[in-house]
């Protein structure tokens, strides 16, 4: 309304047009929103005729006067006004787009990805990119205010062990040799600490060749950070500061201090190292309590564990069968589900009435702290598998009961991860984080005697069940680094071949240092209340790692292969 009576020029795309009597209305869309244009047959017939020929997504420029609408639309940001058009320029025509450019479009995922440039014209996607932009700007503001400097590190490098496969790039100048794309700038940021940069960060692309899921892309972006002369506490405080700053500046939300939870506690109570603590229903262990009643499932189980659902409403047999199907799905992997229902009067009914007396069931209900009207769900089996399955079931119940609200944020730090993970198949230890992670000083002697028991000086930031970032205090001593490589099964030669540069650098006054990296795409997705990181990436790849718009990966010319010294097997 501030512009009413003024002459303006607007440029954009035709969203839709309609005719009403002698008037033609066109919704003009640009990055800033939609404005209604009016053409009047009585006042200017040729102009109105021209407007009637405009198709969807034509690119136009109009001159006209801003006027107050007689029929206001309170749902539209510009709904109080319209533009009485005096002249029209058609800047370009458009084919009819393959899907509607609307928030609720009729286009399926594959089609929208093929025409991603049209998909990005949709309001929802534009908003996501705007949020991402703001997150990057505010991250830089905060990091700059804390004396971090942004340094770019190379993309054509050598393998960095973050536990995924490398993408490799063949070298033309040295045929038969390859660069690897960085899985992260890990080694470079550590070298920058040895260079004395003190505080580094970078919003940076990382590349990992692994199977994709909703929250994974072969190339993704990290907020990568490293600091010298710090303890774990310094790092957690600095980055809790970043998280709070982003919550405040982007979402205008205050989050109180972030709780810290040990890995052991997270696994025991939530069956996950990235617990969603927006709701309760924490795990209750029943192993000792339930054995010895001839119920084989429990008697044979390494772990019997359950959750108590407070007052879920009427859970009929059908619902319980549904839940049983849910836990039996291969992705969840439980053998079956045992339930105990508490009636309004506190009486108990269960799927194991044959084996357990009412008194037994009362004892179990007491262990759960169960109240009349509650529902207890129990799984049994091998420890890790059962924890994982119950974690899925807990999240499912959280979803069903609407306890996982996207605008409720409950961040926490998970700390004290194990340093190593045993792989039964290859019969060797792998670094749980990466091989540069420092063990707890007290645990270093255990590297020789009981490596599996060594705790890492590592931490993850978790928000609402998603791992948003992770890092560690690093090893900065050559001998300890070499020992770590040995525990991980590297021969001396392999270690020198792959990481000689870092081991050498440790001999020239490496300061104690540590850092963290955040999944930027994931963080944007959580703040934007989205489901998939793809929605917050301008040009993402599909589930098969393919960019269907530019059609990549694709073959290359024979000449190129020859130049690279590559022979393809037929
Ligand atoms: N480079 C690690 C990662 O990408 C993060 C870190 O340790 O700082 O997970």
Boltz pocket constraint, residues with backbone or C-beta under 6 A from the ligand:
constraints:
  - pocket:
      binder: B
      contacts: [[A, 162], [A, 183], [A, 184], [A, 185], [A, 186], [A, 225], [A, 470], [A, 471], [A, 472], [A, 515], [A, 516], [A, 517]]
      max_distance: 6.0
